[in-house]
Amino acid sequence: MSMLDKLKGLIKNHPDQARQGVEKSGDAFDARTQNKYQSQVDTAQQKIGEQLGALGEKATAKAKEGSK
């Protein structure tokens, strides 16, 4: 199992924690760059959050199918 597969599994199982990590890392980047790239960081945070939401929804749907 590759590192990427492990990471995907962790994200699928804990999407809320992954979103928090994205927010914290984006905020830390903003602080380090004195908000020079704030709009780009905010856009990236939003796009990643959307992707994490999609992953979480897929995992929930699979879990529901498996319990039938």
Backbone as ProteinMPNN parsed JSONL, in Angstrom:
{"seq_chain_A": "MSMLDKLKGLIKNHPDQARQGVEKSGDAFDARTQNKYQSQVDTAQQKIGEQLGALGEKATAKAKEGSK", "coords_chain_A": {"N_chain_A": [[0.852, -1.171, 0.0], [0.639, 2.107, -0.94], [1.898, 5.311, 0.141], [0.17, 7.36, -0.625], [-2.27, 5.997, -0.917], [-2.749, 5.3, 1.744], [-3.04, 7.838, 2.848], [-5.334, 8.732, 1.503], [-7.181, 6.931, 2.567], [-7.176, 7.698, 5.271], [-8.19, 10.286, 5.054], [-10.741, 9.789, 4.012], [-11.912, 8.498, 6.16], [-11.868, 10.428, 8.128], [-12.975, 13.126, 7.413], [-13.705, 15.632, 8.504], [-11.638, 16.294, 10.285], [-9.584, 16.475, 8.455], [-10.395, 18.703, 6.982], [-10.14, 20.648, 8.966], [-7.381, 20.607, 9.301], [-6.557, 21.564, 6.805], [-7.58, 24.169, 6.927], [-6.127, 25.193, 9.13], [-3.483, 24.958, 8.193], [-3.563, 26.632, 5.956], [-4.12, 29.075, 7.206], [-1.791, 29.339, 8.704], [0.074, 29.585, 6.649], [-0.804, 31.997, 5.544], [-0.173, 33.684, 7.683], [2.625, 33.463, 7.745], [3.308, 34.601, 5.308], [2.393, 37.108, 5.581], [-0.233, 37.632, 4.748], [-0.002, 38.03, 2.016], [-0.676, 36.372, -0.093], [-3.334, 35.816, 0.323], [-5.891, 35.649, -0.988], [-5.454, 33.65, -2.913], [-4.802, 31.51, -1.264], [-7.165, 31.225, 0.19], [-8.897, 30.476, -1.872], [-7.755, 28.018, -2.595], [-8.122, 26.609, -0.184], [-10.909, 26.49, -0.148], [-11.464, 24.955, -2.475], [-10.181, 22.539, -1.844], [-11.643, 21.846, 0.405], [-14.121, 21.364, -0.795], [-13.482, 19.099, -2.309], [-12.837, 17.313, -0.26], [-15.31, 17.097, 0.925], [-16.682, 15.756, -1.087], [-15.312, 13.332, -1.072], [-15.963, 12.409, 1.474], [-18.73, 12.094, 1.218], [-18.842, 10.037, -0.674], [-17.701, 7.934, 0.783], [-19.591, 7.656, 2.817], [-21.831, 6.879, 1.326], [-20.946, 4.41, 0.326], [-20.701, 3.002, 2.729], [-23.359, 2.886, 3.537], [-24.422, 1.31, 1.472], [-23.088, -1.063, 1.934], [-24.204, -1.894, 4.327], [-26.68, -2.818, 3.7]], "CA_chain_A": [[0.0, 0.0, 0.0], [1.465, 3.305, -1.059], [1.621, 6.397, 1.08], [-1.005, 8.075, -1.116], [-3.439, 5.192, -0.574], [-2.951, 5.446, 3.185], [-3.537, 9.189, 3.071], [-6.725, 8.759, 1.039], [-7.976, 6.206, 3.555], [-7.318, 8.535, 6.461], [-9.078, 11.41, 4.727], [-12.104, 9.273, 3.877], [-12.431, 8.142, 7.478], [-11.888, 11.6, 9.006], [-13.006, 14.325, 6.561], [-13.776, 16.866, 9.294], [-10.292, 16.585, 10.773], [-8.792, 16.887, 7.298], [-10.773, 20.09, 6.694], [-9.52, 21.49, 9.999], [-5.96, 20.681, 8.971], [-6.424, 22.453, 5.645], [-7.812, 25.532, 7.416], [-4.997, 25.605, 9.975], [-2.274, 25.133, 7.379], [-3.767, 27.838, 5.158], [-3.969, 30.224, 8.094], [-0.365, 29.448, 9.036], [0.729, 30.109, 5.445], [-1.148, 33.424, 5.488], [0.591, 34.386, 8.72], [4.036, 33.501, 7.345], [3.476, 35.468, 4.136], [1.739, 38.374, 5.933], [-1.455, 37.689, 3.932], [0.318, 38.457, 0.659], [-1.358, 35.469, -1.029], [-4.546, 35.417, 1.037], [-6.988, 35.252, -1.879], [-5.107, 32.364, -3.514], [-4.88, 30.494, -0.207], [-8.585, 31.022, 0.463], [-9.448, 29.712, -2.99], [-7.257, 26.648, -2.467], [-8.806, 26.008, 0.955], [-12.282, 26.219, -0.552], [-11.466, 23.844, -3.434], [-9.83, 21.314, -1.12], [-12.807, 21.529, 1.231], [-15.126, 20.759, -1.671], [-13.018, 17.749, -2.639], [-12.97, 16.497, 0.945], [-16.739, 16.833, 1.069], [-17.038, 14.729, -2.067], [-14.758, 12.063, -0.589], [-16.763, 11.998, 2.629], [-20.03, 11.642, 0.731], [-18.644, 8.729, -1.311], [-17.47, 6.953, 1.838], [-20.871, 7.458, 3.485], [-22.684, 6.118, 0.417], [-20.449, 3.032, 0.314], [-21.025, 2.397, 4.014], [-24.796, 2.6, 3.516], [-24.63, 0.185, 0.56], [-22.549, -2.261, 2.575], [-25.038, -2.302, 5.446], [-27.966, -3.329, 3.191]], "C_chain_A": [[0.901, 1.238, 0.0], [1.047, 4.35, -0.026], [0.364, 7.162, 0.674], [-2.289, 7.317, -0.782], [-3.762, 5.298, 0.909], [-3.551, 6.809, 3.507], [-4.998, 9.306, 2.648], [-7.638, 8.055, 2.033], [-8.203, 7.018, 4.814], [-8.285, 9.684, 6.214], [-10.522, 10.941, 4.619], [-12.721, 8.983, 5.233], [-12.585, 9.341, 8.402], [-11.926, 12.904, 8.201], [-13.046, 15.635, 7.354], [-12.406, 17.269, 9.829], [-9.393, 17.044, 9.628], [-9.1, 18.337, 6.93], [-10.142, 21.054, 7.703], [-8.031, 21.669, 9.725], [-5.693, 21.611, 7.805], [-6.588, 23.902, 6.094], [-6.622, 26.039, 8.235], [-3.735, 25.84, 9.153], [-2.381, 26.368, 6.494], [-3.59, 29.102, 5.986], [-2.51, 30.434, 8.478], [0.416, 30.015, 7.85], [0.453, 31.603, 5.301], [-0.323, 34.221, 6.496], [2.061, 34.531, 8.311], [4.287, 34.463, 6.185], [2.831, 36.836, 4.345], [0.549, 38.657, 5.009], [-1.222, 38.163, 2.494], [-0.458, 37.639, -0.383], [-2.701, 34.995, -0.468], [-5.661, 34.945, 0.103], [-6.715, 33.9, -2.53], [-5.23, 31.236, -2.487], [-6.343, 30.195, 0.11], [-9.257, 30.2, -0.634], [-9.02, 28.251, -2.897], [-7.951, 25.929, -1.311], [-10.239, 25.625, 0.583], [-12.352, 25.013, -1.488], [-11.147, 22.52, -2.742], [-10.988, 20.884, -0.23], [-13.911, 20.875, 0.427], [-14.747, 19.321, -2.015], [-13.156, 16.816, -1.431], [-14.432, 16.155, 1.201], [-17.195, 15.737, 0.131], [-16.521, 13.368, -1.626], [-15.57, 11.525, 0.577], [-18.12, 11.463, 2.219], [-19.922, 10.268, 0.078], [-18.467, 7.644, -0.253], [-18.77, 6.641, 2.575], [-21.801, 6.612, 2.628], [-22.255, 4.653, 0.369], [-20.795, 2.311, 1.605], [-22.504, 2.023, 4.073], [-25.098, 1.407, 2.623], [-24.183, -1.124, 1.206], [-23.425, -2.772, 3.7], [-26.39, -2.864, 5.006], [-27.955, -4.825, 3.09]], "O_chain_A": [[1.796, 1.381, 0.833], [-0.018, 4.262, 0.585], [-0.42, 7.568, 1.532], [-3.288, 7.93, -0.405], [-4.932, 5.376, 1.284], [-4.456, 6.921, 4.334], [-5.806, 9.911, 3.353], [-8.74, 8.527, 2.31], [-9.304, 7.023, 5.364], [-9.102, 10.012, 7.074], [-11.431, 11.626, 5.088], [-13.917, 9.198, 5.435], [-13.352, 9.282, 9.364], [-10.998, 13.707, 8.297], [-12.481, 16.638, 6.919], [-12.056, 18.449, 9.826], [-8.536, 17.907, 9.818], [-8.197, 19.109, 6.607], [-9.672, 22.132, 7.34], [-7.488, 22.76, 9.9], [-4.717, 22.361, 7.812], [-5.816, 24.768, 5.684], [-6.168, 27.169, 8.055], [-3.005, 26.803, 9.387], [-1.393, 27.077, 6.302], [-2.99, 30.076, 5.532], [-2.044, 31.57, 8.568], [1.317, 30.834, 8.032], [1.351, 32.381, 4.978], [0.164, 35.308, 6.186], [2.665, 35.585, 8.505], [5.355, 35.068, 6.094], [2.731, 37.63, 3.409], [0.358, 39.783, 4.551], [-2.147, 38.641, 1.838], [-0.845, 38.163, -1.427], [-3.142, 33.884, -0.764], [-6.309, 33.936, 0.383], [-7.63, 33.09, -2.687], [-5.704, 30.145, -2.804], [-6.716, 29.034, 0.279], [-10.086, 29.335, -0.353], [-9.834, 27.349, -3.097], [-8.327, 24.765, -1.445], [-10.718, 24.556, 0.96], [-13.207, 24.144, -1.314], [-11.775, 21.5, -3.025], [-11.283, 19.693, -0.123], [-14.564, 19.944, 0.898], [-15.598, 18.432, -2.012], [-13.549, 15.659, -1.579], [-14.75, 15.05, 1.641], [-18.0, 14.885, 0.505], [-17.209, 12.36, -1.786], [-15.835, 10.326, 0.657], [-18.611, 10.494, 2.797], [-20.804, 9.427, 0.251], [-19.025, 6.554, -0.383], [-19.024, 5.487, 2.92], [-22.485, 5.727, 3.141], [-23.099, 3.757, 0.372], [-21.146, 1.131, 1.58], [-22.861, 0.968, 4.597], [-25.936, 0.575, 2.97], [-24.825, -2.161, 1.04], [-23.399, -3.965, 4.006], [-27.164, -3.335, 5.839], [-28.951, -5.424, 2.682]]}, "name": "protein", "num_of_chains": 1, "seq": "MSMLDKLKGLIKNHPDQARQGVEKSGDAFDARTQNKYQSQVDTAQQKIGEQLGALGEKATAKAKEGSK"}
